[in-house]
């Protein structure tokens, strides 16, 4: 009997140790604990016929049976648990929650700023104007309720600012032509910068850079030194972007005036160039651009070229300089007639070159053959001897 109790005690202790190991998250002993449970169950079945109802055996067996759902649950967790994956999931979950909080508070701050700006604009723009003594000046909104007055005045002020942004900053963009004894070139050449003289390019290494078009130096020098053209750059670029580019593009100062986006007229998403504000005779103004929509206000003065995209074998500026020199040499009274003629072609410069070739061929055919020079006759007679 003593031996049997000793066996029961040993098996119960091993079962208790197995249960403690599982409670301490030592999942490697789960198999050993299951074998202990089987042994205790077998012992209980074997010796039940002999009337052995030991309290120790019963307590161990009851502990195992009572804690069996917890043991099974922990075994399932141990099978599926991967510390690395769990840490990654927890980190992702923390990042997701953090990002949601940041987004929520950012939207809340933006909403508060928007509402505050709207209230400030309503109070600032909607207040009536005051005279020198600080008394409100009556206007067309004074008879309305106070809240409606502020709303209508704010809307009226907003429309005024929008109109200011759309219109050129001044009515006359250039100063008056020079008077004698100073020299004023007879023609005014208006050039778009981007797409005509330079092309913007972007790379991962350098970011945004502007590439200079081939023959741009020859073009500016050839026209400016002829004394026939007053060169004006009129671009839709912002002044802080275009000004240093023009300085780099024109170190000799051939460009006499520079006009930027604030000098354009903004309509329907297009920055249009109003040549009527140049303070020059439009019969002597030639506008070179690639965007026909920018020339809608003065289409007869605009010679539209193909936009330069950066190809290095381009010769357009070289041929364009000869085209403009031909206009100046001929002393054209109204350049709009010439521009209107060449604007009907897809490539005006190529059409001009074709006309030049035809003219040269006609002159060659109409010119009578000249007798060979005396030196040539002497050389031929000497060869015959």
C-alpha positions as CSV (number, residue, x, y, z in Angstrom):
1,X,0.0,0.0,0.0
2,X,2.9,2.3,0.8
3,X,4.4,1.7,-2.6
4,X,1.1,2.5,-4.3
5,X,0.7,5.8,-2.5
6,X,4.3,6.6,-3.3
7,X,3.6,6.1,-7.0
8,X,0.4,8.2,-6.8
9,X,2.4,11.0,-5.1
10,X,5.2,10.9,-7.7
11,X,2.7,10.9,-10.6
12,X,0.8,13.8,-9.0
13,X,3.9,15.8,-8.5
14,X,5.0,15.3,-12.1
15,X,1.5,16.4,-13.2
16,X,1.7,19.4,-10.9
17,X,5.1,20.3,-12.3
18,X,3.8,20.0,-15.8
19,X,0.9,22.3,-15.1
20,X,3.1,24.9,-13.5
21,X,5.4,24.8,-16.5
22,X,2.5,25.5,-18.8
23,X,1.3,28.3,-16.5
24,X,4.8,29.8,-16.7
25,X,4.6,29.7,-20.6
26,X,7.1,26.8,-20.9
27,X,5.3,25.3,-23.9
28,X,8.0,22.8,-24.6
29,X,6.7,20.7,-21.6
30,X,3.2,20.4,-22.9
31,X,3.8,16.9,-24.3
32,X,5.3,15.8,-21.0
33,X,2.2,17.1,-19.1
34,X,-0.2,15.3,-21.4
35,X,1.7,12.1,-20.8
36,X,1.3,12.7,-17.0
37,X,-2.4,13.3,-17.5
38,X,-2.7,10.0,-19.3
39,X,-0.7,8.2,-16.6
40,X,-2.9,9.6,-13.8
41,X,-6.1,8.6,-15.7
42,X,-4.7,5.1,-16.2
43,X,-3.8,4.8,-12.6
44,X,-7.2,5.9,-11.5
45,X,-8.9,3.3,-13.8
46,X,-6.5,0.5,-12.6
47,X,-6.9,0.9,-8.9
48,X,-10.5,2.0,-8.7
49,X,-11.6,-1.6,-8.2
50,X,-9.3,-1.9,-5.2
51,X,-11.1,1.0,-3.4
52,X,-8.2,3.4,-3.4
53,X,-9.6,6.9,-3.3
54,X,-6.7,8.9,-2.3
55,X,-7.3,12.6,-1.7
56,X,-4.0,13.4,-3.3
57,X,-4.8,11.4,-6.5
58,X,-8.2,12.9,-6.7
59,X,-6.9,16.5,-6.2
60,X,-4.3,16.1,-9.0
61,X,-6.8,14.6,-11.3
62,X,-9.4,17.2,-10.6
63,X,-6.8,20.0,-11.1
64,X,-5.9,18.6,-14.5
65,X,-9.5,18.2,-15.6
66,X,-10.5,21.7,-14.3
67,X,-7.6,23.4,-16.0
68,X,-7.8,21.4,-19.2
69,X,-9.6,24.2,-21.3
70,X,-6.8,26.7,-20.3
71,X,-4.1,24.1,-21.2
72,X,-5.7,23.5,-24.6
73,X,-6.1,27.3,-25.2
74,X,-2.4,27.9,-24.3
75,X,-1.3,25.1,-26.5
76,X,-3.1,26.6,-29.5
77,X,-1.5,30.0,-28.7
78,X,1.9,28.4,-28.5
79,X,1.4,26.8,-31.9
80,X,0.4,30.0,-33.6
81,X,2.7,32.4,-31.7
82,X,5.7,33.9,-33.7
83,X,7.5,36.6,-31.7
84,X,8.9,38.3,-34.8
85,X,5.5,38.4,-36.6
86,X,3.7,39.5,-33.5
87,X,6.1,42.4,-33.0
88,X,5.8,43.5,-36.6
89,X,2.0,43.4,-36.4
90,X,2.0,45.4,-33.1
91,X,4.4,48.0,-34.6
92,X,2.2,48.3,-37.8
93,X,-0.9,48.7,-35.6
94,X,0.7,51.4,-33.5
95,X,1.8,53.2,-36.6
96,X,-1.7,53.0,-38.1
97,X,-3.3,54.3,-35.0
98,X,-0.7,57.1,-34.8
99,X,-1.3,58.1,-38.4
100,X,-5.0,58.1,-37.9
101,X,-4.6,60.5,-34.9
102,X,-2.2,62.8,-36.9
103,X,-4.7,62.9,-39.8
104,X,-7.6,63.6,-37.5
105,X,-5.9,66.4,-35.7
106,X,-4.5,67.9,-38.9
107,X,-7.9,68.0,-40.5
108,X,-9.3,69.5,-37.3
109,X,-6.6,72.3,-37.3
110,X,-7.2,73.0,-41.0
111,X,-10.9,73.2,-40.4
112,X,-10.4,75.6,-37.5
113,X,-8.0,77.7,-39.5
114,X,-10.4,77.8,-42.5
115,X,-13.3,78.9,-40.3
116,X,-11.2,81.5,-38.5
117,X,-9.9,82.9,-41.8
118,X,-13.4,83.1,-43.1
119,X,-14.7,84.9,-40.0
120,X,-11.7,87.3,-40.1
121,X,-12.2,88.1,-43.8
122,X,-15.9,88.6,-43.2
123,X,-15.2,91.1,-40.4
124,X,-12.4,92.8,-42.2
125,X,-13.8,93.1,-45.7
126,X,-17.5,93.4,-44.7
127,X,-17.0,96.5,-42.5
128,X,-18.1,99.8,-44.0
129,X,-15.5,102.3,-45.0
130,X,-14.8,105.2,-42.7
131,X,-14.2,108.8,-43.4
132,X,-11.4,111.0,-41.9
133,X,-13.4,111.5,-38.7
134,X,-14.1,107.7,-38.2
135,X,-17.7,107.8,-39.3
136,X,-19.0,105.0,-41.5
137,X,-19.6,105.9,-45.2
138,X,-22.9,104.9,-46.6
139,X,-22.8,102.7,-49.7
140,X,-25.3,100.6,-51.7
141,X,-25.3,98.0,-48.9
142,X,-26.1,100.3,-46.0
143,X,-29.9,99.8,-46.2
144,X,-29.6,96.0,-45.8
145,X,-29.5,94.1,-42.5
146,X,-26.2,94.2,-40.7
147,X,-25.3,90.6,-41.4
148,X,-26.3,90.8,-45.0
149,X,-24.2,94.0,-45.3
150,X,-21.1,92.2,-44.2
151,X,-21.6,89.3,-46.6
152,X,-22.2,91.5,-49.6
153,X,-19.3,93.8,-48.9
154,X,-17.0,90.8,-48.4
155,X,-18.1,89.3,-51.7
156,X,-17.7,92.7,-53.5
157,X,-14.1,93.0,-52.1
158,X,-13.3,89.5,-53.1
159,X,-14.5,90.1,-56.6
160,X,-12.3,93.2,-56.8
161,X,-9.2,91.4,-55.7
162,X,-9.9,88.6,-58.2
163,X,-10.2,91.2,-61.0
164,X,-6.9,92.7,-59.9
165,X,-5.2,89.3,-60.2
166,X,-6.7,88.8,-63.6
167,X,-5.7,92.1,-65.1
168,X,-2.2,93.4,-65.8
169,X,-0.7,95.3,-63.0
170,X,-0.6,98.5,-65.0
171,X,-2.3,99.9,-68.2
172,X,1.0,100.8,-69.9
173,X,3.6,98.1,-69.7
174,X,6.4,99.9,-71.4
175,X,7.6,103.5,-71.2
176,X,7.0,105.8,-74.1
177,X,9.3,105.4,-77.2
178,X,12.5,107.4,-77.0
179,X,12.5,110.8,-78.6
180,X,15.4,112.4,-80.5
181,X,18.3,112.8,-80.0
182,X,18.0,109.3,-78.6
183,X,17.5,106.4,-81.0
184,X,14.4,104.3,-81.0
185,X,14.5,101.1,-83.1
186,X,11.6,101.0,-85.6
187,X,10.4,97.5,-84.7
188,X,9.5,95.9,-81.4
189,X,10.2,92.2,-81.0
190,X,8.2,90.5,-78.3
191,X,9.5,87.0,-77.3
192,X,8.2,84.3,-75.0
193,X,11.0,82.8,-73.0
194,X,9.9,79.2,-72.1
195,X,9.5,77.1,-75.2
196,X,11.1,79.6,-77.6
197,X,14.4,80.5,-76.0
198,X,14.8,77.9,-73.3
199,X,13.2,74.6,-72.3
200,X,12.8,73.3,-68.7
201,X,14.1,69.9,-67.9
202,X,14.0,67.9,-64.7
203,X,16.2,65.0,-63.5
204,X,16.6,63.2,-60.2
205,X,20.2,64.4,-60.0
206,X,19.9,68.1,-60.7
207,X,16.2,68.9,-60.3
208,X,14.7,71.6,-62.5
209,X,17.1,73.2,-65.0
210,X,16.6,75.3,-68.1
211,X,18.3,74.3,-71.4
212,X,19.3,77.0,-73.8
213,X,18.1,76.7,-77.3
214,X,20.7,76.4,-80.1
215,X,21.6,79.7,-81.8
216,X,20.0,81.8,-79.1
217,X,23.2,83.8,-78.6
218,X,23.4,84.4,-82.4
219,X,19.7,85.3,-82.5
220,X,19.9,88.0,-79.9
221,X,23.2,89.4,-81.1
222,X,22.2,89.4,-84.7
223,X,18.9,91.3,-84.1
224,X,20.0,93.7,-81.4
225,X,23.2,94.9,-83.2
226,X,21.3,95.5,-86.4
227,X,19.6,98.5,-84.7
228,X,16.2,97.6,-86.1
229,X,14.6,95.8,-83.1
230,X,13.7,96.7,-79.6
231,X,13.7,93.2,-77.9
232,X,11.2,92.6,-75.1
233,X,10.8,89.3,-73.3
234,X,7.1,88.8,-72.3
235,X,6.6,85.5,-70.5
236,X,4.0,83.8,-68.4
237,X,6.7,82.7,-65.9
238,X,6.9,84.3,-62.5
239,X,9.4,87.1,-62.1
240,X,11.5,85.4,-59.4
241,X,11.9,82.5,-61.8
242,X,12.5,84.3,-65.1
243,X,14.6,87.2,-63.9
244,X,17.8,85.2,-63.1
245,X,17.3,83.1,-66.2
246,X,17.2,86.2,-68.4
247,X,20.4,87.5,-66.7
248,X,22.1,84.2,-67.5
249,X,20.7,84.1,-71.0
250,X,21.5,87.7,-72.0
251,X,24.8,88.7,-70.3
252,X,25.3,91.5,-72.9
253,X,22.0,93.2,-72.2
254,X,20.4,92.9,-75.6
255,X,17.0,92.5,-74.0
256,X,15.7,96.0,-73.3
257,X,12.5,95.2,-71.3
258,X,11.2,92.2,-69.3
259,X,7.6,91.5,-68.6
260,X,6.4,88.6,-66.4
261,X,3.2,86.9,-65.4
262,X,1.8,89.9,-63.5
263,X,1.7,91.8,-66.8
264,X,-0.5,89.2,-68.5
265,X,-4.3,89.0,-68.6
266,X,-5.6,85.8,-67.0
267,X,-8.8,84.4,-68.6
268,X,-10.1,80.8,-68.8
269,X,-6.9,79.3,-67.4
270,X,-4.6,81.1,-69.9
271,X,-2.2,83.9,-69.3
272,X,-2.8,86.0,-72.4
273,X,-0.4,88.8,-73.5
274,X,-2.2,92.0,-74.3
275,X,0.0,93.9,-76.8
276,X,-2.4,96.9,-76.6
277,X,-0.8,97.7,-73.3
278,X,2.8,97.8,-74.7
279,X,2.5,101.5,-75.5
280,X,3.9,100.8,-79.0
281,X,2.5,101.0,-82.6
282,X,1.1,97.6,-83.3
283,X,1.9,97.9,-87.0
284,X,5.6,97.6,-85.9
285,X,5.2,94.9,-83.2
286,X,6.2,91.3,-83.9
287,X,5.2,88.7,-81.3
288,X,7.0,85.3,-81.3
289,X,5.3,82.6,-79.2
290,X,4.5,78.8,-79.3
291,X,1.1,79.1,-77.6
292,X,-1.6,80.4,-79.9
293,X,-4.0,80.9,-76.9
294,X,-1.6,83.5,-75.4
295,X,-2.0,85.6,-78.6
296,X,-5.8,85.7,-78.7
297,X,-5.9,89.5,-78.0
298,X,-3.6,90.4,-80.9
299,X,-3.5,87.4,-83.3
300,X,-2.4,89.4,-86.3
301,X,0.8,90.3,-84.5
302,X,1.7,86.8,-83.4
303,X,3.9,84.4,-85.3
304,X,3.3,81.0,-83.7
305,X,6.2,78.5,-83.9
306,X,6.4,74.9,-82.8
307,X,7.4,74.6,-79.1
308,X,11.0,73.6,-78.6
309,X,11.3,70.5,-76.5
310,X,15.1,70.3,-76.1
311,X,16.4,68.8,-79.4
312,X,20.0,69.9,-80.0
313,X,19.8,69.9,-83.8
314,X,17.3,72.7,-83.9
315,X,18.0,75.7,-86.3
316,X,14.8,77.6,-85.9
317,X,16.3,80.7,-84.2
318,X,19.0,80.9,-86.9
319,X,16.4,80.9,-89.7
320,X,14.0,83.2,-87.7
321,X,16.7,85.8,-87.3
322,X,17.1,86.0,-91.1
323,X,13.3,86.2,-91.5
324,X,13.1,89.2,-89.2
325,X,16.1,90.9,-90.7
326,X,14.4,90.5,-94.1
327,X,11.3,92.3,-92.7
328,X,13.4,95.1,-91.4
329,X,15.5,95.4,-94.6
330,X,12.4,95.6,-96.7
331,X,11.0,98.4,-94.5
332,X,7.6,96.8,-94.1
333,X,5.0,99.4,-93.2
334,X,2.7,97.0,-91.4
335,X,4.1,93.7,-90.2
336,X,0.7,92.3,-89.5
337,X,0.2,91.7,-93.2
338,X,3.4,89.6,-93.5
339,X,2.6,87.7,-90.3
340,X,-0.9,87.0,-91.5
341,X,0.5,85.6,-94.7
342,X,3.0,83.2,-93.1
343,X,0.6,82.2,-90.3
344,X,-1.4,80.2,-92.7
345,X,1.4,77.6,-92.9
346,X,2.1,74.9,-90.3
347,X,5.8,75.9,-90.2
348,X,6.1,79.6,-91.1
349,X,9.9,79.6,-91.0
350,X,10.1,76.7,-93.4
351,X,7.6,78.5,-95.7
352,X,9.9,81.5,-95.6
353,X,12.9,79.4,-96.6
354,X,11.0,77.9,-99.5
355,X,10.2,81.4,-100.7
356,X,13.8,82.4,-100.4
357,X,14.9,79.5,-102.5
358,X,12.3,80.2,-105.1
359,X,13.3,83.8,-105.3
360,X,17.0,83.0,-105.6
361,X,16.2,80.5,-108.4
362,X,14.1,83.1,-110.2
363,X,16.9,85.7,-109.9
364,X,19.4,83.2,-111.2
365,X,17.3,82.4,-114.2
366,X,16.5,86.0,-115.0
367,X,20.1,87.1,-114.8
368,X,21.9,86.9,-118.2
369,X,25.1,84.9,-118.3
370,X,28.2,87.0,-117.7
371,X,31.3,86.6,-119.9
372,X,34.1,84.8,-118.2
373,X,36.8,87.0,-116.6
374,X,40.0,87.8,-118.5
375,X,42.1,85.6,-116.3
376,X,39.9,82.6,-117.1
377,X,40.3,83.3,-120.9
378,X,44.0,83.5,-120.6
379,X,44.2,80.3,-118.6
380,X,42.0,78.5,-121.1
381,X,44.1,79.6,-124.1
382,X,47.2,78.6,-122.3
383,X,45.8,75.1,-121.7
384,X,44.9,74.8,-125.4
385,X,48.5,75.4,-126.3
